[in-house]
Amino acid sequence: MTDLVVRRLLVDMAQPIARHWCDGDPFRTALFNALSMSFPVGEQFFIDSVRNGLQALPADRQERFRTEVQGFIGQEATHRRLHTLYNAHLESLGLVNEWESSARERLAQMHGLDPRHALGITAANEHFTAIMADWMLRNPEMLGTRDVRLATLWLWHSAEESEHKSTAFDLYQALGGNHEWRVTWFRRITTIFLMDTLKQTVRNLRRDGTLWQWRTWKSAATTLFGKRGLVRWTWRPWRAYFREDFHPSQQDSQASRRWLEVNADRYRPVAG
């Protein structure tokens, strides 16, 4: 079991966001903005999946997960709220969130299905967010230094994603979810997540007018495939999910714990 603490992040999301807040880098700004656009609808789905998964367990087995599920829901609800504020600023910059509408249409098709499918989807997404979170925590320079508030938001979010990366996975297994369906959903989510990230990032760059600038493509190559690039960094932990004996706890969480310890003045615990 994981002791999940709900935290109130001490950042002012009322202040506007600069067009290229990530050290003037159009690509990294567009990529992080695209990811933020996916969070509110995605995190609501994760909350519903985990809540429904808990309720699907026999009453005598629910108590084992109840506290952890409450912490998971509290953390994800806080992420959803802050990224909703973040996304409102992006809208004022002229960016259009097309990812959210397409995600809503896909997720609506899950209504009425076995709760294990929703948990399988959630566990797959949580693995993606956890390995990306670890990359971000170990490479904070990718967030730049121009907007300390947004850098703090992303690193705090990353730390909590690493903290609760096992919750949906453990519920899936507790409900009898098997390896075959787990990796089937992971393959599907891999395709959907990567395509949606690519499409929304390109749309952001097109609306920003920087899609065909040399600096954009140079940054994309370095950010994704450089020595500490996202794709190179996450390849092995992504592949680990296909092992039959895989469990999220096998992935190192030291960067998450370290950030939460060093930056305790940037948040306030509100619940356990």
VEXTI-230430 format. One record per atom (N, C-alpha, C): chain; y, x, z. Coordinates in Angstrom, 3 decimals. Layout:
# residues N
 ch       py       px       pz
  A        Y        X        Z
...
***
This chain:
# residues 272
 ch       py       px       pz
  A   -1.196    0.835    0.000
  A    0.000    0.000    0.000
  A    1.261    0.881    0.000
  A    2.298    0.388   -0.628
  A    3.557    1.115   -0.747
  A    4.650    0.387    0.019
  A    5.393    1.128    0.836
  A    6.511    0.552    1.582
  A    7.742    0.595    0.689
  A    8.111   -0.544    0.121
  A    9.222   -0.613   -0.820
  A   10.475   -1.122   -0.126
  A   11.514   -0.314   -0.144
  A   12.779   -0.652    0.490
  A   13.744   -1.173   -0.571
  A   14.377   -2.297   -0.289
  A   15.410   -2.826   -1.180
  A   16.734   -2.171   -0.792
  A   17.444   -1.645   -1.782
  A   18.669   -0.892   -1.511
  A   19.858   -1.503   -2.251
  A   21.011   -1.469   -1.618
  A   22.254   -1.881   -2.277
  A   22.970   -0.620   -2.737
  A   23.085   -0.474   -4.054
  A   23.712    0.717   -4.609
  A   25.229    0.637   -4.442
  A   25.837    1.720   -3.981
  A   27.272    1.746   -3.703
  A   28.038    2.229   -4.928
  A   28.039    1.421   -5.973
  A   28.804    1.731   -7.183
  A   29.654    0.521   -7.549
  A   30.761    0.788   -8.201
  A   31.685   -0.268   -8.609
  A   31.449   -0.603  -10.073
  A   30.720   -1.692  -10.323
  A   30.420   -2.079  -11.698
  A   31.515   -2.955  -12.302
  A   32.613   -3.138  -11.583
  A   33.726   -3.917  -12.134
  A   34.558   -3.096  -13.101
  A   34.515   -1.774  -12.951
  A   35.305   -0.908  -13.820
  A   34.674   -0.848  -15.213
  A   35.488   -0.807  -16.259
  A   34.947   -0.789  -17.626
  A   34.173    0.481  -17.927
  A   33.351    0.404  -18.966
  A   32.528    1.524  -19.400
  A   33.133    2.111  -20.670
  A   33.263    3.422  -20.721
  A   33.801    4.080  -21.913
  A   32.827    3.940  -23.076
  A   33.349    3.947  -24.290
  A   32.503    3.757  -25.469
  A   31.407    4.811  -25.541
  A   31.753    6.073  -25.295
  A   30.764    7.158  -25.296
  A   30.725    7.776  -23.899
  A   30.274    6.989  -22.937
  A   30.317    7.392  -21.539
  A   29.428    8.592  -21.233
  A   28.412    8.833  -22.053
  A   27.453    9.910  -21.785
  A   27.957   11.218  -22.404
  A   28.963   11.805  -21.782
  A   29.552   13.079  -22.222
  A   29.989   13.066  -23.674
  A   30.433   11.907  -24.167
  A   30.906   11.817  -25.539
  A   29.808   11.858  -26.581
  A   28.545   11.755  -26.157
  A   27.396   11.835  -27.065
  A   27.030   10.432  -27.549
  A   27.248   10.120  -28.840
  A   26.958    8.761  -29.321
  A   25.486    8.389  -29.221
  A   24.586    9.324  -29.521
  A   23.164    8.967  -29.514
  A   22.659    8.661  -28.118
  A   22.906    9.567  -27.177
  A   22.404    9.318  -25.819
  A   23.046    8.072  -25.225
  A   24.328    7.866  -25.493
  A   24.987    6.656  -25.013
  A   24.307    5.421  -25.596
  A   24.062    5.421  -26.904
  A   23.433    4.269  -27.563
  A   22.021    4.034  -27.058
  A   21.276    5.105  -26.799
  A   19.895    4.976  -26.307
  A   19.872    4.362  -24.916
  A   20.655    4.902  -23.999
  A   20.665    4.368  -22.633
  A   21.205    2.941  -22.609
  A   22.204    2.663  -23.443
  A   22.712    1.291  -23.517
  A   21.643    0.335  -24.022
  A   20.865    0.771  -25.013
  A   19.790   -0.068  -25.544
  A   18.765   -0.385  -24.463
  A   18.393    0.611  -23.688
  A   17.425    0.379  -22.612
  A   17.975   -0.608  -21.590
  A   19.247   -0.456  -21.244
  A   19.848   -1.394  -20.292
  A   19.805   -2.818  -20.809
  A   19.985   -3.004  -22.114
  A   19.972   -4.341  -22.699
  A   18.631   -5.039  -22.511
  A   17.563   -4.272  -22.380
  A   16.226   -4.874  -22.231
  A   15.916   -5.279  -20.802
  A   16.654   -4.749  -19.833
  A   16.224   -4.874  -18.447
  A   16.324   -6.277  -17.833
  A   17.413   -6.993  -17.988
  A   17.479   -8.279  -17.271
  A   16.335   -9.242  -17.604
  A   16.059   -9.444  -18.884
  A   14.973  -10.367  -19.233
  A   13.615   -9.762  -18.884
  A   13.465   -8.465  -19.094
  A   12.196   -7.821  -18.782
  A   11.887   -7.840  -17.300
  A   12.879   -7.534  -16.479
  A   12.630   -7.479  -15.047
  A   12.377   -8.860  -14.459
  A   12.979   -9.903  -15.040
  A   12.650  -11.253  -14.589
  A   11.191  -11.581  -14.888
  A   10.718  -11.157  -16.062
  A    9.309  -11.364  -16.402
  A    8.400  -10.608  -15.431
  A    8.760   -9.380  -15.089
  A    7.950   -8.605  -14.152
  A    7.908   -9.282  -12.779
  A    9.053   -9.774  -12.335
  A    9.114  -10.485  -11.052
  A    8.182  -11.694  -11.065
  A    8.284  -12.499  -12.125
  A    7.445  -13.698  -12.226
  A    5.968  -13.335  -12.301
  A    5.639  -12.277  -13.035
  A    4.249  -11.864  -13.190
  A    3.636  -11.449  -11.864
  A    4.377  -10.647  -11.107
  A    3.866  -10.155   -9.831
  A    3.784  -11.291   -8.813
  A    4.793  -12.158   -8.800
  A    4.761  -13.305   -7.881
  A    3.569  -14.219   -8.194
  A    3.372  -14.518   -9.461
  A    2.258  -15.383   -9.859
  A    0.911  -14.703   -9.623
  A    0.882  -13.396   -9.809
  A   -0.351  -12.660   -9.545
  A   -0.739  -12.717   -8.084
  A    0.250  -12.595   -7.206
  A   -0.023  -12.699   -5.771
  A   -0.574  -14.078   -5.434
  A    0.038  -15.113   -5.983
  A   -0.393  -16.483   -5.698
  A   -1.772  -16.793   -6.269
  A   -2.185  -16.049   -7.298
  A   -3.503  -16.278   -7.897
  A   -4.631  -15.677   -7.071
  A   -4.293  -14.781   -6.155
  A   -5.312  -14.201   -5.279
  A   -5.785  -15.224   -4.251
  A   -7.026  -15.136   -3.796
  A   -7.466  -15.989   -2.684
  A   -6.552  -15.783   -1.478
  A   -6.352  -16.827   -0.727
  A   -5.410  -16.784    0.394
  A   -5.702  -15.639    1.360
  A   -6.972  -15.342    1.586
  A   -7.322  -14.312    2.559
  A   -7.056  -12.890    2.043
  A   -6.720  -12.754    0.758
  A   -6.438  -11.430    0.200
  A   -4.953  -11.245   -0.106
  A   -4.175  -12.297    0.010
  A   -2.759  -12.196   -0.327
  A   -1.977  -11.337    0.663
  A   -2.365  -11.366    1.926
  A   -1.599  -10.679    2.949
  A   -1.511   -9.176    2.692
  A   -2.565   -8.625    2.089
  A   -2.585   -7.196    1.806
  A   -1.421   -6.788    0.892
  A   -1.041   -7.674   -0.019
  A   -0.021   -7.343   -1.009
  A    1.356   -7.949   -0.719
  A    1.421   -8.870    0.232
  A    2.625   -9.676    0.369
  A    3.895   -8.849    0.594
  A    3.868   -7.909    1.521
  A    5.063   -7.124    1.827
  A    5.482   -6.266    0.643
  A    4.487   -5.652   -0.015
  A    4.804   -4.823   -1.177
  A    5.388   -5.653   -2.308
  A    4.837   -6.832   -2.529
  A    5.350   -7.707   -3.595
  A    6.785   -8.130   -3.282
  A    7.073   -8.437   -2.034
  A    8.444   -8.805   -1.660
  A    9.412   -7.659   -1.942
  A    8.986   -6.413   -1.625
  A    9.823   -5.260   -1.909
  A   10.012   -5.048   -3.402
  A    8.933   -5.226   -4.161
  A    8.996   -5.093   -5.623
  A    9.995   -6.099   -6.199
  A    9.883   -7.338   -5.777
  A   10.777   -8.384   -6.283
  A   12.224   -8.074   -5.913
  A   12.447   -7.629   -4.678
  A   13.805   -7.300   -4.249
  A   14.404   -6.161   -5.058
  A   13.614   -5.120   -5.304
  A   14.116   -4.000   -6.092
  A   14.419   -4.421   -7.525
  A   13.489   -5.144   -8.149
  A   13.689   -5.543   -9.542
  A   14.845   -6.534   -9.687
  A   15.008   -7.407   -8.715
  A   16.129   -8.350   -8.770
  A   17.460   -7.620   -8.685
  A   17.517   -6.556   -7.895
  A   18.743   -5.769   -7.784
  A   19.016   -5.022   -9.084
  A   17.972   -4.467   -9.697
  A   18.127   -3.806  -10.996
  A   18.657   -4.801  -12.032
  A   18.065   -5.982  -12.039
  A   18.456   -7.014  -13.011
  A   19.929   -7.370  -12.856
  A   20.382   -7.512  -11.613
  A   21.775   -7.903  -11.368
  A   22.745   -6.830  -11.845
  A   22.481   -5.574  -11.516
  A   23.409   -4.509  -11.886
  A   23.410   -4.246  -13.397
  A   22.253   -4.363  -14.019
  A   22.228   -4.156  -15.465
  A   22.832   -5.346  -16.215
  A   22.822   -6.503  -15.618
  A   23.537   -7.636  -16.219
  A   25.033   -7.349  -16.238
  A   25.556   -6.779  -15.149
  A   26.970   -6.388  -15.105
  A   27.258   -5.269  -16.117
  A   26.394   -4.314  -16.184
  A   26.490   -3.203  -17.146
  A   26.542   -3.762  -18.566
  A   25.618   -4.673  -18.881
  A   25.536   -5.203  -20.240
  A   26.761   -6.033  -20.624
  A   27.387   -6.658  -19.632
  A   28.607   -7.415  -19.920
  A   29.711   -6.486  -20.430
  A   29.777   -5.279  -19.889
  A   30.746   -4.296  -20.378
  A   30.422   -3.885  -21.813
  A   29.130   -3.748  -22.114
  A   28.735   -3.371  -23.471
  A   29.137   -4.452  -24.468
  A   29.013   -5.690  -24.050
  A   29.426   -6.800  -24.923
  A   30.917   -6.729  -25.212
  A   31.692   -6.348  -24.208
  A   33.142   -6.251  -24.412
  A   33.499   -5.111  -25.357
  A   32.579   -4.158  -25.531
  A   32.787   -3.058  -26.466
  A   32.371   -3.433  -27.888
  A   31.873   -4.653  -28.062
  A   31.478   -5.106  -29.381
  A   30.017   -4.923  -29.703
  A   29.212   -4.478  -28.742
  A   27.786   -4.319  -28.973
  A   27.086   -5.665  -28.805
  A   26.039   -5.879  -29.576
  A   25.314   -7.149  -29.558
  A   23.882   -6.896  -29.108
  A   23.464   -7.585  -28.063
  A   22.123   -7.413  -27.498
  A   21.124   -8.299  -28.236
  A   20.515   -7.749  -29.279
  A   19.509   -8.490  -30.035
  A   18.117   -8.318  -29.448
  A   17.935   -7.287  -28.629
  A   16.648   -7.043  -27.983
  A   16.296   -8.202  -27.050
  A   17.268   -8.656  -26.285
  A   16.997   -9.683  -25.280
  A   16.497  -10.980  -25.906
  A   17.110  -11.418  -26.995
  A   16.695  -12.686  -27.607
  A   15.288  -12.599  -28.174
  A   14.939  -11.487  -28.811
  A   13.591  -11.343  -29.357
  A   12.562  -11.233  -28.245
  A   12.932  -10.580  -27.145
  A   12.013  -10.462  -26.010
  A   11.752  -11.827  -25.377
  A   12.798  -12.639  -25.265
  A   12.620  -13.985  -24.707
  A   11.632  -14.806  -25.534
  A   11.731  -14.697  -26.848
  A   10.828  -15.444  -27.723
  A    9.373  -14.999  -27.535
  A    9.163  -13.691  -27.436
  A    7.795  -13.190  -27.237
  A    7.241  -13.596  -25.883
  A    8.061  -13.455  -24.844
  A    7.580  -13.739  -23.496
  A    7.326  -15.221  -23.283
  A    8.040  -16.069  -24.008
  A    7.812  -17.512  -23.889
  A    6.395  -17.882  -24.313
  A    5.810  -17.084  -25.189
  A    4.455  -17.350  -25.660
  A    3.402  -17.072  -24.592
  A    3.804  -16.399  -23.515
  A    2.862  -16.077  -22.436
  A    2.667  -17.237  -21.476
  A    3.489  -18.274  -21.576
  A    3.426  -19.385  -20.633
  A    2.047  -20.034  -20.638
  A    1.473  -20.174  -19.460
  A    0.194  -20.857  -19.317
  A   -1.029  -19.975  -19.479
  A   -0.837  -18.696  -19.815
  A   -1.986  -17.809  -19.961
  A   -2.476  -17.305  -18.604
  A   -3.673  -16.776  -18.595
  A   -4.250  -16.164  -17.397
  A   -3.242  -15.169  -16.816
  A   -2.937  -15.229  -15.516
  A   -1.932  -14.329  -14.925
  A   -2.269  -12.854  -15.083
  A   -3.538  -12.540  -15.345
  A   -3.905  -11.139  -15.540
  A   -3.269  -10.566  -16.807
  A   -3.055  -11.409  -17.817
  A   -2.413  -10.913  -19.030
  A   -0.968  -10.511  -18.740
  A   -0.254  -11.357  -18.017
  A    1.127  -11.028  -17.667
  A    1.184   -9.766  -16.808
  A    0.229   -9.611  -15.907
  A    0.188   -8.404  -15.076
  A   -0.166   -7.184  -15.909
  A   -1.051   -7.356  -16.906
  A   -1.385   -6.242  -17.787
  A   -0.174   -5.778  -18.573
  A    0.627   -6.737  -19.045
  A    1.861   -6.415  -19.760
  A    2.844   -5.725  -18.820
  A    2.967   -6.257  -17.614
  A    3.891   -5.676  -16.634
  A    3.469   -4.268  -16.250
  A    2.176   -4.069  -15.992
  A    1.686   -2.736  -15.624
  A    1.946   -1.733  -16.739
  A    1.770   -2.162  -17.995
  A    2.034   -1.274  -19.138
  A    3.506   -0.890  -19.196
  A    4.382   -1.868  -19.059
  A    5.816   -1.590  -19.067
  A    6.236   -0.727  -17.876
  A    5.636   -0.992  -16.727
  A    5.978   -0.212  -15.542
  A    5.559    1.246  -15.711
  A    4.461    1.489  -16.440
  A    4.082    2.879  -16.695
  A    5.119    3.547  -17.590
  A    5.561    2.831  -18.613
  A    6.614    3.368  -19.475
  A    7.859    3.706  -18.670
  A    8.317    2.760  -17.862
  A    9.547    3.003  -17.106
  A    9.362    4.124  -16.089
  A    8.169    4.237  -15.522
  A    7.925    5.277  -14.520
  A    7.950    6.667  -15.138
  A    7.345    6.833  -16.316
  A    7.338    8.176  -16.914
  A    8.711    8.528  -17.485
  A    9.431    7.524  -17.970
  A   10.799    7.784  -18.420
  A   11.701    8.083  -17.220
  A   11.447    7.403  -16.115
  A   12.228    7.636  -14.899
  A   12.036    9.062  -14.411
  A   10.803    9.543  -14.443
  A   10.538   10.904  -13.987
  A   11.244   11.911  -14.890
  A   11.244   11.645  -16.202
  A   11.973   12.513  -17.140
  A   13.457   12.547  -16.792
  A   14.027   11.386  -16.504
  A   15.453   11.303  -16.210
  A   15.794   12.014  -14.902
  A   14.953   11.818  -13.886
  A   15.198   12.435  -12.589
  A   15.097   13.958  -12.665
  A   14.240   14.463  -13.536
  A   14.061   15.904  -13.670
  A   15.019   16.527  -14.691
  A   15.688   15.668  -15.451
  A   16.648   16.146  -16.450
  A   17.951   15.351  -16.344
  A   18.588   15.340  -15.183
  A   19.775   14.488  -14.983
  A   20.943   14.870  -15.872
  A   20.927   16.096  -16.426
  A   22.013   16.497  -17.321
  A   22.061   15.623  -18.570
  A   20.958   14.949  -18.899
  A   20.936   14.050  -20.051
  A   21.917   12.887  -19.871
  A   22.276   12.589  -18.631
  A   23.191   11.480  -18.344
  A   24.649   11.913  -18.361
  A   24.886   13.194  -18.479
  A   26.242   13.687  -18.537
  A   26.955   13.634  -17.188
  A   28.228   14.015  -17.218
  A   29.027   14.084  -15.981
  A   30.318   13.280  -16.067
  A   30.570   12.620  -17.190
  A   31.837   11.895  -17.349
  A   31.903   10.620  -16.523
  A   30.751    9.975  -16.344
  A   30.729    8.732  -15.580
  A   29.682    8.862  -14.476
  A   30.127    9.345  -13.329
  A   29.223    9.570  -12.198
  A   28.593    8.259  -11.751
  A   29.347    7.173  -11.876
  A   28.836    5.851  -11.481
  A   27.592    5.477  -12.286
  A   27.640    5.626  -13.614
  A   26.492    5.260  -14.440
  A   25.344    6.241  -14.255
  A   25.652    7.521  -14.077
  A   24.591    8.489  -13.800
  A   23.869    8.113  -12.513
  A   24.629    7.724  -11.499
  A   24.035    7.298  -10.228
  A   23.183    6.055  -10.422
  A   23.677    5.092  -11.181
  A   22.918    3.866  -11.452
  A   21.580    4.180  -12.093
  A   21.592    5.033  -13.112
  A   20.349    5.351  -13.814
  A   19.369    6.123  -12.926
  A   19.868    7.047  -12.124
  A   18.973    7.852  -11.294
  A   18.416    7.037  -10.130
  A   19.229    6.179   -9.539
  A   18.740    5.274   -8.488
  A   17.680    4.334   -9.060
  A   17.957    3.749  -10.216
  A   16.993    2.860  -10.871
  A   15.700    3.624  -11.135
  A   15.816    4.841  -11.632
  A   14.637    5.651  -11.920
  A   13.818    5.927  -10.665
  A   14.502    6.249   -9.574
  A   13.805    6.546   -8.327
  A   13.004    5.335   -7.849
  A   13.582    4.145   -7.964
  A   12.870    2.951   -7.506
  A   11.749    2.555   -8.466
  A   11.926    2.806   -9.768
  A   10.837    2.536  -10.704
  A    9.623    3.395  -10.370
  A    9.878    4.641  -10.016
  A    8.783    5.523   -9.622
  A    8.131    5.040   -8.333
  A    8.943    4.510   -7.429
  A    8.416    4.006   -6.150
  A    7.441    2.852   -6.333
  A    7.776    1.889   -7.199
  A    6.948    0.679   -7.274
  A    6.048    0.637   -8.515
  A    5.732    1.811   -9.055
  A    4.966    1.871  -10.298
  A    3.524    1.387  -10.161
  A    3.011    1.273   -8.945
  A    1.609    0.868   -8.752
  A    1.430   -0.618   -8.468
  A    2.497   -1.349   -8.181
  A    2.367   -2.719   -7.676
  A    1.665   -3.635   -8.660
  A    2.154   -3.741   -9.875
  A    1.539   -4.631  -10.870
  A    0.135   -4.157  -11.222
  A   -0.043   -2.853  -11.312
  A   -1.355   -2.284  -11.633
  A   -2.390   -2.678  -10.579
  A   -2.033   -2.549   -9.311
  A   -2.972   -2.866   -8.231
  A   -3.290   -4.364   -8.191
  A   -2.311   -5.199   -8.447
  A   -2.565   -6.645   -8.492
  A   -3.485   -6.995   -9.660
  A   -3.263   -6.340  -10.789
  A   -4.116   -6.568  -11.960
  A   -5.571   -6.258  -11.617
  A   -5.789   -5.150  -10.971
  A   -7.147   -4.775  -10.599
  A   -7.715   -5.706   -9.525
  A   -6.877   -6.113   -8.579
  A   -7.344   -7.005   -7.517
  A   -7.801   -8.350   -8.070
  A   -7.210   -8.758   -9.191
  A   -7.598  -10.018   -9.827
  A   -8.753   -9.848  -10.815
  A   -9.322   -8.655  -10.850
  A  -10.469   -8.426  -11.723
  A  -10.115   -8.021  -13.135
  A   -8.866   -7.612  -13.363
  A   -8.483   -7.153  -14.694
  A   -9.285   -5.924  -15.087
  A   -9.768   -5.877  -16.324
  A  -10.635   -4.786  -16.735
  A   -9.902   -3.712  -17.531
  A  -10.579   -2.605  -17.733
  A  -10.004   -1.458  -18.450
  A   -9.705   -1.798  -19.905
  A  -10.595   -2.541  -20.549
  A  -10.426   -2.854  -21.964
  A   -9.124   -3.591  -22.230
  A   -8.851   -4.644  -21.451
  A   -7.619   -5.398  -21.658
  A   -6.402   -4.593  -21.222
  A   -6.575   -3.765  -20.192
  A   -5.445   -2.950  -19.725
  A   -4.958   -2.032  -20.830
  A   -5.878   -1.330  -21.521
  A   -5.443   -0.413  -22.575
  A   -5.055   -1.169  -23.848
  A   -5.642   -2.356  -24.057
  A   -5.229   -3.170  -25.202
  A   -3.771   -3.551  -25.076
  A   -3.384   -4.011  -23.888
  A   -1.981   -4.368  -23.688
  A   -1.079   -3.138  -23.761
  A   -1.581   -2.007  -23.299
  A   -0.761   -0.797  -23.337
  A   -0.498   -0.362  -24.772
  A   -1.496   -0.470  -25.633
  A   -1.280   -0.147  -27.052
  A   -0.237   -1.076  -27.658
  A   -0.359   -2.364  -27.356
  A    0.586   -3.326  -27.915
  A    1.995   -3.082  -27.385
  A    2.116   -2.849  -26.088
  A    3.426   -2.621  -25.488
  A    4.037   -1.327  -26.008
  A    3.216   -0.318  -26.241
  A    3.724    0.927  -26.803
  A    4.423    0.670  -28.130
  A    3.769   -0.069  -29.007
  A    4.355   -0.372  -30.312
  A    5.625   -1.205  -30.174
  A    5.548   -2.268  -29.370
  A    6.696   -3.165  -29.204
  A    7.869   -2.437  -28.563
  A    7.600   -1.685  -27.490
  A    8.668   -1.009  -26.755
  A    9.364    0.032  -27.631
  A    8.589    0.844  -28.329
  A    9.193    1.888  -29.150
  A    9.993    1.295  -30.309
  A    9.457    0.264  -30.951
  A   10.164   -0.355  -32.066
  A   11.445   -1.037  -31.598
  A   11.369   -1.750  -30.472
  A   12.562   -2.427  -29.960
  A   13.627   -1.421  -29.529
  A   13.196   -0.325  -28.892
  A   14.151    0.706  -28.484
  A   14.839    1.307  -29.705
  A   14.044    1.624  -30.731
  A   14.602    2.205  -31.951
  A   15.585    1.244  -32.617
  A   15.184   -0.018  -32.776
  A   16.041   -0.978  -33.472
  A   17.353   -1.205  -32.732
  A   17.291   -1.371  -31.398
  A   18.526   -1.640  -30.663
  A   19.425   -0.411  -30.619
  A   18.833    0.781  -30.532
  A   19.644    1.999  -30.551
  A   20.365    2.144  -31.883
  A   19.648    1.909  -32.985
  A   20.260    1.990  -34.314
  A   21.360    0.942  -34.461
  A   21.112   -0.277  -33.976
  A   22.148   -1.318  -34.045
  A   23.385   -0.925  -33.259
  A   23.172   -0.324  -32.086
  A   24.317    0.128  -31.292
  A   25.121    1.189  -32.034
  A   24.414    2.130  -32.661
  A   25.095    3.195  -33.398
  A   25.819    2.647  -34.623
  A   25.212    1.678  -35.290
  A   25.852    1.105  -36.471
  A   27.144    0.392  -36.091
  A   27.093   -0.401  -35.018
  A   28.301   -1.105  -34.583
  A   29.354   -0.129  -34.054
  A   28.895    0.991  -33.544
  A   29.802    2.015  -33.026
  A   30.418    2.845  -34.150
  A   29.813    2.765  -35.352
  A   30.310    3.543  -36.475
  A   29.887    4.996  -36.467
  A   28.852    5.334  -35.686
  A   28.440    6.737  -35.572
  A   27.011    6.973  -36.070
  A   26.407    5.981  -36.713
  A   25.003    6.108  -37.115
  A   24.778    7.279  -38.061
  A   25.687    7.516  -39.007
  A   25.456    8.528  -40.030
  A   26.229    9.819  -39.785
  A   26.663   10.021  -38.546
  A   27.329   11.285  -38.223
  A   26.297   12.360  -37.886
  A   26.590   13.587  -38.305
  A   25.657   14.693  -38.077
  A   25.380   14.902  -36.582
  A   26.407   14.789  -35.763
  A   26.218   15.016  -34.323
  A   25.251   14.009  -33.719
  A   25.212   12.788  -34.270
  A   24.290   11.770  -33.774
  A   22.849   12.183  -34.019
  A   22.564   12.625  -35.237
  A   21.192   13.014  -35.579
  A   20.778   14.299  -34.879
  A   21.712   15.212  -34.706
  A   21.418   16.444  -33.983
  A   21.058   16.142  -32.530
  A   21.830   15.250  -31.907
  A   21.546   14.861  -30.529
  A   20.208   14.134  -30.420
  A   19.910   13.277  -31.403
  A   18.648   12.545  -31.385
  A   17.475   13.515  -31.409
  A   17.548   14.538  -32.258
  A   16.468   15.516  -32.351
  A   16.281   16.267  -31.038
  A   17.386   16.668  -30.429
  A   17.312   17.423  -29.169
  A   16.857   16.540  -28.017
  A   17.433   15.338  -27.927
  A   17.120   14.433  -26.816
  A   15.660   14.004  -26.837
  A   15.122   13.776  -28.021
  A   13.757   13.269  -28.133
  A   12.713   14.372  -28.240
  A   13.026   15.431  -29.009
  A   11.993   16.410  -29.340
  A   12.326   17.837  -28.921
  A   13.433   18.028  -28.247
  A   13.800   19.357  -27.779
  A   12.853   19.851  -26.691
  A   13.139   21.033  -26.167
  A   12.277   21.652  -25.160
  A   12.066   20.738  -23.959
  A   13.108   20.012  -23.568
  A   13.003   19.064  -22.458
  A   13.213   17.631  -22.956
  A   12.850   17.412  -24.211
  A   13.057   16.114  -24.838
  A   12.163   15.019  -24.285
  A   12.614   13.797  -24.452
  A   11.914   12.641  -23.900
  A   10.491   12.515  -24.425
  A   10.296   12.634  -25.725
  A    8.958   12.470  -26.305
  A    8.035   13.594  -25.844
  A    8.504   14.822  -25.910
  A    7.665   15.954  -25.484
  A    7.328   15.873  -24.003
  A    8.290   15.414  -23.206
  A    8.095   15.383  -21.745
  A    7.117   14.283  -21.325
  A    7.146   13.160  -22.020
  A    6.354   12.000  -21.569
  A    5.024   11.844  -22.294
  A    4.732   12.678  -23.273
  A    3.518   12.513  -24.069
  A    2.260   12.526  -23.205
  A    2.094   13.531  -22.377
  A    0.871   13.633  -21.570
  A    0.739   12.508  -20.547
  A    1.771   12.198  -19.766
  A    1.611   11.072  -18.831
  A    1.429    9.735  -19.542
  A    1.998    9.575  -20.738
  A    1.732    8.351  -21.520
  A    0.260    8.269  -21.866
  A   -0.308    9.342  -22.346
  A   -1.709    9.367  -22.766
  A   -2.663    9.147  -21.588
  A   -2.262    9.563  -20.387
  A   -3.132    9.446  -19.216
  A   -3.509    8.002  -18.924
  A   -2.672    7.040  -19.324
  A   -2.929    5.627  -19.036
  A   -4.229    5.137  -19.654
  A   -4.706    5.801  -20.705
  A   -5.911    5.361  -21.397
  A   -7.193    5.765  -20.669
  A   -7.087    6.658  -19.689
  A   -8.288    7.051  -18.950
  A   -8.802    5.892  -18.112
  A  -10.104    5.744  -18.039
  A  -10.677    4.643  -17.270
  A  -10.421    4.805  -15.780
  A  -10.294    6.043  -15.318
  A  -10.068    6.292  -13.889
  A   -8.589    6.453  -13.559
  A   -7.711    6.070  -14.485
  A   -6.280    6.241  -14.250
  A   -5.778    5.338  -13.147
  A   -4.822    5.859  -12.372
  A   -4.047    5.054  -11.425
  A   -2.631    5.627  -11.390
  A   -1.592    4.775  -11.339
  A   -0.211    5.285  -11.348
  A    0.100    6.295  -10.252
  A   -0.594    6.212   -9.125
  A   -0.330    7.145   -8.028
  A   -0.695    8.580   -8.385
  A   -1.459    8.759   -9.462
  A   -1.805   10.111   -9.903
  A   -0.605   10.827  -10.498
  A    0.423   10.080  -10.886
  A    1.627   10.674  -11.446
  A    2.548   11.135  -10.312
  A    3.085   12.320  -10.446
  A    3.922   12.927   -9.416
  A    5.179   12.092   -9.151
  A    5.476   11.847   -7.863
  A    6.659   11.070   -7.476
  A    7.657   11.903   -6.678
  A    7.503   13.213   -6.701
  A    8.371   14.061   -5.878
  A    9.837   13.947   -6.271
  A   10.102   13.838   -7.570
  A   11.497   13.760   -8.007
  A   12.170   12.510   -7.474
  A   11.433   11.407   -7.415
  A   11.967   10.161   -6.874
  A   12.287   10.310   -5.395
  A   11.333   10.826   -4.639
  A   11.546   10.988   -3.195
  A   12.708   11.938   -2.916
  A   12.790   12.993   -3.703
  A   13.859   13.979   -3.500
  A   15.225   13.360   -3.753
  A   15.353   12.580   -4.846
  A   16.651   11.993   -5.155
  A   17.071   11.022   -4.059
  A   16.148   10.198   -3.587
  A   16.479    9.219   -2.546
  A   16.881    9.904   -1.239
  A   16.275   11.038   -0.933
  A   16.616   11.770    0.284
  A   17.985   12.443    0.161
  A   18.227   13.108   -0.951
  A   19.459   13.872   -1.142
  A   20.663   12.956   -1.318
  A   20.437   11.759   -1.884
  A   21.544   10.858   -2.217
  A   21.572    9.600   -1.353
  A   21.154    9.748   -0.096
  A   21.110    8.594    0.799
  A   22.481    7.983    1.056
  A   23.560    8.737    0.794
  A   24.906    8.203    1.001
  A   25.358    7.307   -0.149
  A   24.550    7.183   -1.200
  A   24.948    6.382   -2.366
  A   24.374    4.971   -2.346
  A   23.622    4.634   -1.323
  A   23.047    3.294   -1.225
  A   22.884    2.905    0.237
  A   22.641    1.616    0.453
  A   22.375    1.105    1.798
  A   21.085    0.274    1.746
  A   20.112    0.607    2.583
  A   18.912   -0.230    2.657
  A   19.275   -1.613    3.178
  A   18.766   -2.658    2.534
  A   19.080   -4.029    2.962
  A   17.855   -4.781    3.415
  A   16.669   -4.295    3.060
  A   15.450   -4.993    3.490
  A   14.281   -4.054    3.266
  A   13.144   -4.368    3.931
  A   11.947   -3.564    3.759
  A   10.893   -4.360    3.057
***
